[in-house]
């Protein structure tokens, strides 16, 4: 099993320790919060690191998570189970639980995932997908260029990231959303850590919600998130494109594509989220 580097805050804050077969412990950091809860992509990375320890293959291929209750900073326990261990892929499931003040268990996230070895895949690519057209990293807007309350108080996630938004999809921050439900931006970790398959799980959920471009802002909690990791990313900032096409009944879908510096599509995701409500 590869050793986890302690040079990056992301690696330190996603450390899991195997306590017994199928039982892992973690300390969820307060540094990855958005409004009322820890960011779903961060929590998913913690769970996926535990599954990496439990399964015989190193890389997440597909990860599906149902977010049952908001995760909070503090101790957590991840319980993993190997569903099937194959020659090229293995499937496992995991549950992340925390404990209330009275000692009762609260399940936060339930995950089903298939792992493999991205390094063993062929180089063949046949795709009609194209990287999002956007200005260079240096010409896009960082969090310091917009309103400081765009995410609300207590959103510590922004301090851990270097996200630069495409000016063409940043009108929502000035009260001028386009109404198309599309956002584009660059993603990198603030400490310069190179992207890898685990950080892709964070990248798909780290930009502002696509609902913001519909003129709807506030906490947009994820109900379910599925991520497909397609390749190990090349070094450098990632380009992320988000889109939603259907907000109905108080819920919306959000599709994400993540492209690396070599113009390769390295991750895709879809999530169902609850639209912000006036009192959120």
C-alpha positions as CSV (number, residue, x, y, z in Angstrom):
1,X,0.0,0.0,0.0
2,X,1.4,3.4,-1.0
3,X,2.2,5.8,1.8
4,X,0.2,9.0,2.1
5,X,2.2,12.1,1.8
6,X,1.9,14.6,4.6
7,X,3.1,17.5,2.6
8,X,-0.5,18.5,1.5
9,X,-3.4,19.6,3.7
10,X,-5.7,17.5,1.6
11,X,-3.7,14.3,2.3
12,X,-3.4,15.1,6.0
13,X,-7.1,15.8,6.3
14,X,-8.2,12.6,4.5
15,X,-6.0,10.2,6.5
16,X,-7.8,7.1,7.6
17,X,-6.5,4.5,10.1
18,X,-7.4,0.8,9.9
19,X,-8.6,-0.1,13.4
20,X,-9.7,-3.7,12.6
21,X,-10.8,-5.6,9.5
22,X,-13.5,-3.5,7.8
23,X,-13.3,-0.7,10.4
24,X,-11.4,2.6,9.8
25,X,-11.2,5.8,11.8
26,X,-10.8,9.4,10.5
27,X,-10.8,12.9,11.9
28,X,-12.9,15.1,9.6
29,X,-11.3,18.6,9.4
30,X,-13.3,21.8,9.8
31,X,-11.3,23.3,7.0
32,X,-13.5,21.8,4.2
33,X,-16.9,23.3,5.0
34,X,-19.5,25.0,2.9
35,X,-22.1,26.8,4.9
36,X,-23.7,24.2,7.2
37,X,-21.7,21.1,6.5
38,X,-18.5,19.6,5.2
39,X,-18.1,19.6,1.5
40,X,-19.5,16.3,0.0
41,X,-16.5,15.8,-2.3
42,X,-14.1,16.1,0.7
43,X,-16.1,13.5,2.7
44,X,-16.3,11.2,-0.4
45,X,-12.5,11.4,-0.7
46,X,-12.1,10.3,3.0
47,X,-14.5,7.3,2.4
48,X,-12.7,6.5,-0.8
49,X,-9.3,6.4,0.9
50,X,-10.7,3.8,3.3
51,X,-12.0,1.7,0.4
52,X,-8.6,2.0,-1.2
53,X,-7.2,0.3,1.9
54,X,-9.9,-2.3,2.0
55,X,-9.9,-3.3,-1.7
56,X,-7.0,-4.9,-3.7
57,X,-7.1,-2.3,-6.5
58,X,-5.7,1.3,-6.0
59,X,-8.0,3.6,-8.0
60,X,-11.7,4.5,-7.9
61,X,-13.4,3.8,-11.2
62,X,-16.9,4.7,-10.2
63,X,-18.1,5.9,-6.8
64,X,-21.8,6.4,-5.9
65,X,-22.6,8.1,-2.6
66,X,-25.9,8.8,-0.9
67,X,-25.6,11.6,1.6
68,X,-28.0,10.8,4.5
69,X,-27.1,13.6,7.0
70,X,-24.6,16.5,6.9
71,X,-21.1,15.5,8.0
72,X,-19.6,17.5,10.8
73,X,-16.0,18.1,11.8
74,X,-14.7,15.6,14.3
75,X,-14.1,11.9,14.7
76,X,-15.7,9.5,12.2
77,X,-15.8,5.8,11.6
78,X,-15.8,4.2,8.1
79,X,-17.0,0.6,7.9
80,X,-16.1,-1.1,4.6
81,X,-17.1,-4.4,3.1
82,X,-15.7,-6.1,0.0
83,X,-18.6,-7.1,-2.2
84,X,-16.4,-8.8,-4.9
85,X,-12.7,-8.9,-5.5
86,X,-12.0,-9.6,-9.2
87,X,-8.9,-9.8,-11.3
88,X,-9.3,-6.3,-13.0
89,X,-11.9,-4.6,-10.8
90,X,-13.2,-4.9,-7.3
91,X,-16.4,-3.6,-5.7
92,X,-16.9,-2.5,-2.1
93,X,-19.3,-0.6,0.0
94,X,-18.8,1.7,2.9
95,X,-20.7,3.7,5.5
96,X,-19.4,6.7,7.3
97,X,-20.8,7.2,10.8
98,X,-20.4,9.8,13.5
99,X,-21.6,9.7,17.1
100,X,-24.0,12.2,18.7
101,X,-23.5,13.6,22.2
102,X,-25.6,10.8,23.7
103,X,-23.4,8.2,22.1
104,X,-25.9,7.2,19.4
105,X,-24.7,6.5,15.9
106,X,-25.6,8.8,13.0
107,X,-24.9,7.5,9.5
108,X,-23.7,10.3,7.2
109,X,-22.8,8.7,3.9
110,X,-23.4,5.3,2.2
111,X,-21.1,4.5,-0.7
112,X,-20.9,1.7,-3.3
113,X,-17.7,1.8,-5.4
114,X,-15.8,-0.1,-8.0
115,X,-12.0,0.1,-8.0
116,X,-9.4,-0.8,-10.6
117,X,-5.9,0.2,-11.8
118,X,-6.0,3.3,-14.0
119,X,-2.4,2.7,-14.9
120,X,-3.3,-0.6,-16.5
121,X,-5.9,0.9,-18.9
122,X,-5.2,1.2,-22.7
123,X,-4.4,4.5,-24.3
124,X,-7.2,4.3,-26.7
125,X,-9.6,7.3,-26.7
126,X,-12.6,7.7,-29.0
127,X,-14.6,10.7,-27.9
128,X,-16.8,13.6,-29.2
129,X,-16.3,15.4,-25.9
130,X,-14.2,18.6,-26.0
131,X,-12.5,20.6,-23.2
132,X,-14.5,23.7,-22.1
133,X,-13.4,26.9,-23.9
134,X,-12.4,29.4,-21.2
135,X,-9.6,32.0,-20.6
136,X,-6.3,31.0,-19.1
137,X,-6.0,30.4,-15.4
138,X,-4.5,33.8,-14.7
139,X,-7.3,35.6,-16.5
140,X,-10.1,34.0,-14.5
141,X,-11.7,35.3,-11.3
142,X,-10.6,34.0,-7.9
143,X,-12.6,34.1,-4.7
144,X,-11.0,37.4,-3.7
145,X,-12.3,39.0,-6.9
146,X,-16.0,38.6,-6.0
147,X,-18.3,39.4,-3.1
148,X,-17.0,37.9,0.2
149,X,-20.5,36.6,1.1
150,X,-21.0,34.6,-2.1
151,X,-20.9,31.4,-0.1
152,X,-21.8,32.8,3.3
153,X,-20.0,32.8,6.6
154,X,-18.2,29.6,7.7
155,X,-17.2,28.4,4.2
156,X,-13.6,27.4,5.0
157,X,-13.3,25.3,1.8
158,X,-12.3,28.3,-0.3
159,X,-9.1,28.7,1.8
160,X,-8.0,25.2,0.8
161,X,-8.6,25.7,-3.0
162,X,-7.4,27.9,-5.8
163,X,-10.5,28.1,-7.9
164,X,-10.7,30.6,-10.8
165,X,-14.1,31.1,-12.4
166,X,-14.6,31.9,-16.1
167,X,-15.8,35.5,-16.3
168,X,-18.4,34.5,-18.9
169,X,-20.1,32.4,-16.2
170,X,-19.5,34.5,-13.2
171,X,-22.4,37.0,-13.5
172,X,-24.3,35.4,-10.7
173,X,-21.7,36.8,-8.2
174,X,-22.8,40.3,-9.2
175,X,-26.5,39.5,-9.3
176,X,-26.5,39.0,-13.0
177,X,-26.9,35.2,-13.7
178,X,-27.2,34.1,-17.3
179,X,-30.1,31.7,-16.6
180,X,-28.4,28.9,-18.6
181,X,-27.3,26.9,-15.5
182,X,-23.7,26.6,-16.7
183,X,-20.5,27.3,-14.8
184,X,-16.9,26.9,-15.8
185,X,-13.7,27.3,-13.8
186,X,-10.2,26.1,-13.0
187,X,-9.6,23.9,-10.0
188,X,-6.4,23.4,-8.0
189,X,-5.4,22.8,-4.4
190,X,-4.1,26.0,-2.8
191,X,-0.9,24.3,-1.5
192,X,0.0,23.2,-5.1
193,X,-0.6,19.5,-4.6
194,X,-0.8,17.8,-8.0
195,X,-4.2,16.3,-8.9
196,X,-4.8,12.5,-8.5
197,X,-7.8,10.2,-8.6
198,X,-8.8,11.0,-5.0
199,X,-8.7,14.8,-5.5
200,X,-10.9,14.4,-8.6
201,X,-13.7,13.3,-6.2
202,X,-13.3,16.8,-4.6
203,X,-12.9,18.6,-7.9
204,X,-16.4,17.6,-9.2
205,X,-18.0,19.1,-6.1
206,X,-15.8,22.1,-5.4
207,X,-17.1,24.9,-7.7
208,X,-20.2,26.9,-6.8
209,X,-23.4,25.0,-7.6
210,X,-24.7,25.4,-11.2
211,X,-28.0,26.6,-9.6
212,X,-26.3,29.9,-8.8
213,X,-26.4,30.7,-12.6
214,X,-30.1,30.3,-12.4
215,X,-30.2,33.1,-9.8
216,X,-30.8,30.7,-6.9
217,X,-28.1,30.9,-4.2
218,X,-27.7,29.3,-0.8
219,X,-26.9,25.9,0.6
220,X,-27.5,23.2,-2.1
221,X,-27.1,19.9,-0.3
222,X,-26.3,16.9,-2.3
223,X,-28.7,13.9,-2.1
224,X,-26.7,11.5,-4.4
225,X,-23.4,11.9,-6.2
226,X,-21.9,9.5,-8.8
227,X,-18.4,10.0,-10.0
228,X,-16.6,8.2,-12.9
229,X,-12.8,8.5,-12.8
230,X,-11.6,8.0,-16.3
231,X,-7.8,8.6,-16.1
232,X,-5.0,9.7,-13.8
233,X,-4.7,13.5,-14.4
234,X,-1.6,15.1,-15.7
235,X,0.0,17.7,-13.4
236,X,-1.4,21.2,-13.4
237,X,-4.8,22.9,-12.8
238,X,-7.9,21.2,-13.9
239,X,-10.8,22.6,-15.9
240,X,-14.3,21.9,-14.6
241,X,-17.5,22.5,-16.4
242,X,-20.9,22.3,-14.6
243,X,-24.4,22.3,-16.0
244,X,-27.9,21.8,-14.9
245,X,-30.9,21.4,-17.3
246,X,-33.8,20.6,-15.0
247,X,-34.8,22.2,-11.7
248,X,-38.2,20.8,-10.7
249,X,-40.0,20.0,-7.5
250,X,-37.3,21.5,-5.4
251,X,-34.5,19.3,-6.8
252,X,-32.0,19.7,-9.6
253,X,-29.3,17.6,-11.3
254,X,-25.8,18.8,-11.9
255,X,-23.4,17.3,-14.4
256,X,-19.7,17.9,-14.2
257,X,-16.8,17.2,-16.5
258,X,-13.1,17.5,-15.4
259,X,-10.3,18.0,-17.9
260,X,-6.6,17.9,-17.2
261,X,-3.7,19.9,-18.6
262,X,-3.2,17.4,-21.4
263,X,-6.8,18.0,-22.6
264,X,-8.0,14.6,-21.4
265,X,-11.4,14.1,-19.8
266,X,-10.3,12.6,-16.5
267,X,-13.6,12.6,-14.5
268,X,-17.4,12.9,-15.0
269,X,-20.1,13.1,-12.4
270,X,-23.8,13.6,-11.9
271,X,-25.5,14.5,-8.7
272,X,-29.0,15.1,-7.5
273,X,-29.2,18.1,-5.1
274,X,-31.9,19.9,-3.3
275,X,-32.4,23.4,-4.5
276,X,-31.8,26.2,-2.0
277,X,-34.9,27.4,-0.1
278,X,-35.6,30.9,1.0
279,X,-34.9,30.1,4.7
280,X,-31.7,28.0,4.0
